[in-house]
Amino acid sequence: MRTIALAKKAATATLALLMAAALARGSAAETITVTHWGAAFYGAPYAVAMEKGFFKAQGVEVTGILTSTGGGTSVRNTLAGDLPFGEVALSAAVEAIEAGQPIRIVCAGVESVADILWIAKPDSPLNSIKDIVGKKVAYTSPGSVTNMLILMAMKAQGIPADKVTLVPAGGIGANLTAVLSGAVDTAMTGEPLWSQSKSKVKPVFWTKDVLPANMTQTVGIITEEFGKEHADKVRAIIAGRREGVKYITAHPDESADIVAKAYNIDPGLVREVFHHFLAIDYWSEGAFDYTAMNRMVEGLEIVGKLKGPMEWGKVVDMAYLPPDLQAKTH
């Protein structure tokens, strides 16, 4: 009898250990990719969702963010990640898909370019986009949002591509450094760096003054394999991010403080930026706007990396969106 009792105790202990291990696996911390995390506010909804427990409430434990300088780097980071979900430049996602990468676009991210501008030193003779002819003009990285925007802006103003030297300078901070050091004549910037650096630089031109502001900057992407095997996690991340966007809208100052802490920047500055972003409908809850998406990928057509209009039905998978966001897609 004693042997049987010991055996039962051993079996119970083993079962407890197995259950604990299973629970640990189910709640394991996950890392996703968000372009320009810590330097731009694409990642704000994720910071809020992590802090407020929105991801955890949806059943996925997102606790880490892998960043990049934009463009194809963000896509590559997503493909290499243990949890291959990323918010990346729409243009970079399309370019990767066109190159044969097995990824799908599953939600919209940022829907406005009204925050992006090109800057120069205060004593620069550059005061409009017309003045960039014959100059060195910086953007972040090939295939990035800013790469597409400068190309589209030049086309809209009738500036030939061979009349401007375009320079991929790296991250947003690197663009500012390139201007201040004189390595380039003008470079892109955005919030919060613009508000932090107003005393050091001046605007040359704002994207919104040259192009329609309603453009899809970023989208959520996954690998096809991950979507098939872990559809629940994809839905959970999208739902958690959506709750983050809704919380920012309802509680902008608290949300700004959360993001300021995550980014290690001044809360007052972030509060100011967030109120501006809410006024321009910066963050999408996830529904697709194909008109805004078509405007953004025009840059790929300009450089010959996309032949003709994009067939979104072949690369977008709305199945991971909540039904009401599927209905709002147009």
N, C-alpha and C positions, 0 to 999 in steps of 0.2 A: 504494500500500500504506500509506504514511504517513497518507493521508487516512482510509483505512478504520480504521486503528488509533486515530486521534484520535476518530473517530466512536464506536468501541466504548468508549473511555474516557469519552467524554461521556455515552453511554447508561448505562454502569455507574454513573457519578456521579449521574445523574438518578434511577436506580432506587434508589440508596442514600438519596438525599434523600427520595424518596417513602415508602420503608419507614420511615425515621426519623420522618417526619411522621405516618404511620399509627400507629406505636408511641406517639408523644407523645399523639395523640388518644385512644388506647385507655387510657392511664394518666393522663389528665387529672384534676386534682383536682376533686372534686365536693363540693357543699355541700347538706346536708339541713336540715330544720327539726325542732327538738325544743323543746316547750313548757317555759318556765322554765329553759332551759339556764343553768347558772352560779348559779342560785338555789335550785333543788330538784334531787332526785336521779333524776328520770325519765331524764336523759341519761347516767347513770353507765355503763350497758353500752356506749354509743357511745364514751365517752371511753376505756374500757378496750380496746375493739375497735380504735380508731384507734392507740392506743399500742402494742398487741401485734401489730399487722399483720393482724388477723383479716379486715378488709374486703378488704385487698389480696390476701390468700390466696384469697379467694372471687372475685376478679376485678374488684372495684370499688374506686376510690381515694377513699374518703370522708375528707376532711381538714378540713372546715369545718362548723360548726353555726350555723344562724341561729336566734335565740331569739325569744320573744315573752312577753307578759304573760298568755297563756292565752286560752281561749275561741276565738271566731271569728277572732281575729288569727292564731293558729297555722295555721288552715285557709287563710286568705288568703295567708300567707307560703308555705305549701306549694304552692298553686296558681300562685304567681308565680315559684317557683324554677326554676332551670335543670334541677335534678333534683327533680321534684315528688314527693318522699317525705317524710312528716312523721310524728312521733309527737305526737299532739294529744289533747285531752280527748275522751273517747268522746261526751259530750253535744254537744260542738261539731261533731264529725264527723256525728252523726245529724242535727243541726239543718241543717247545710249540705246534706246529701243530701236531706232533706225539702224544702229550698228549691230543689232542682233542680240542684245542683252535680254535675258529672260525676266523682264520686270513689267509690272503693271502699275498704272496710276490709280490710286484708290480714294483720294479726297483732295479738295482744294485747300490751300493754305492762306497765303496773303494775296489780297485782291486789288491792291492799289500801288501805283508807283509815285504817288504824290509826295513821298518823303525823300526821293532821291534827287540829288543835284550834283553839278560839277563846280569845283571851287578853284581858286587861285590865290596867290599871295596878294595882300592889300594893294601893293604898288604895281600889280600886273596890268598891262594894257588890255587884257581880255575882259570884256563886259557883256558878251553875248555869244551864242553858239556860232554866229557868223565869223567870230574872231579866231576860231580854232584852226582855220585853214593854215597849213604850213607849220603847225605846232605839234608837240608831243602831248597826247591825251591818254590818261591812264584809266583803267577799269580794273576789276578784281582778277578774274581768270577766264580763260577761253570757255565758251559755252555757258557762262554765268548770265544772270539777269542783266548786270551792268554792261556786259559785252553786247547783248542784244539791244539794249536801250540806246547805247551810243551809236550803233549802226543804224537803227531806225530813225533816231533824231537827225543824223546826218542826211539820210535819204529824204526825210520830210523837208529839210531845209535846202535840198539840192546840192549838198556838199559831196563831191566825188570821194570815194574811198581812198584813192591814191594821193589825195591832197592833205591827208592827215596821217600822222604816225601814231598808231594805237599801241599802247604798252600795257601788258598784263602785270600789274604791280603787286598783286597778292591781296591780302585782307584789307578791310576798311582802314585800319590803322596804318598799314603800309602805304595806302594811297595818300593819306594825309602827310606822312613822312616824305613821300616822293615830291609832293608840292613844296613843302617847307624847305627841303634840301635843294630844290632847283633841278631835280632829276627829270621832272616833267613840267609842262606849262600849266596843265590843269588835270584834276583827278576827281573821281566820284567821291561822294560821301553821303552819309545818311545819319539818322538818329541812332544813338545819342551823341555821336561824335560831332555832328554839326553844331548842336547847341553848346557843347563843351568848348568848341574851337572858334566860335564867332569872332573873337578878338584877334585871332591869328590869320584868318582867311576871309575871303569875300565870295559871294556867289558869282559864277559866270553865267550859268543858266540852270533853271529847274526843269526836270523832265516834264512835269505837268503843264509847263508853258509851251512845250513843243509837240507833245504827244497826248493822246487821251489818257487820263489818269487811271481809268478802269482797265487794268491789265492784271492777269494772274502771274504773280511773281514766283510763288512756290506751290508745290503739290506734295502730297504724301505718296510714297512709292513702296512697293514690296517686291520680293521675288515671287515668281509664279509658284515655285515649290512651297515656299513658306505659306502662301495664301491657301494652298490646297490642304496642307497639313495642320495649319493653325489659324483657321478662319476666325475662331473665337477671339484669339489675341489681337488680330487686326481690327476687328470690330470694337474691342475693348479700348485699344489705343485711340481710335478715331472718336469714340464716345467720350473718353476721358479728356482728350484735347478739346472737344466741343464744349464740355463743361467748363474747361479753363477759359475759353473765349466768352462764354456767357457770364462767368464770374467777373472777368475784367470789365464787361459792359455794366454789370450791376454794381460793382465795387472797384472802380478804377484806382482810387488812392491806395486802398489796401493791397490790390494786385500789384500796383507800381512798387510798393514797398517790398513785396515778396520778390519781384524780379530784380530790384536793386540789390537785395541781399545776395541773390543767386549770381548776379553779374559783378558784384562788388563795386557798385557805382552809387552816386549820390541819389537818394530817394526823391528829393525835391525835383531834381532834373527829370527823373523817370515819370513822376506825376504829371509834369508839364507835357512831356511827350505823349503820354497815354491819352490825355484829354484831346490832344491834336489828332492822334490816330483814330480815336472813336469818331471824331467828326468827319473823317475821310473814309470810314468803313474799311479800315485796314485789314482786320482779320476776318476771314470767312469761317463759318461753323463747319464747312466741309462740302457743301453743295457745289457742283460744277457750273461755271458760266462759260460756255463755249465761245462766245464772242470775245470775252476777255482773254481766253486762252489763245484764240487765233491771233489776236493782236500781238501777244508776246512772242509767239513763234515765228512771226514775220521775219525776225532777224536771221533765223536759220535759212529762210528762203533767200535772203539778201546775199548770204555768203555761200550759197549753193549746197548747203547741207540738208536741205529739204526740198523736194521737187513737188510743187503744187500744194494744195490745202491738206491739212492733216485729217486723216480718217480716225476721229476720236473713238468711234465704236470699237476699233480694233485694239486700242491701247488702254482705254479707260474701263475699269471694272467697278460699277456702282453697287455691286452686291454687298459690300461691306459697310455701306452707308445706312443709317437709320431710314426707314421708309419715308418719313416726311422730308428728309434731305434729298432722297432720290426724286421725289415729286417736284422739288424746287429746282432741279437741274434743268438748264435750258441752253 
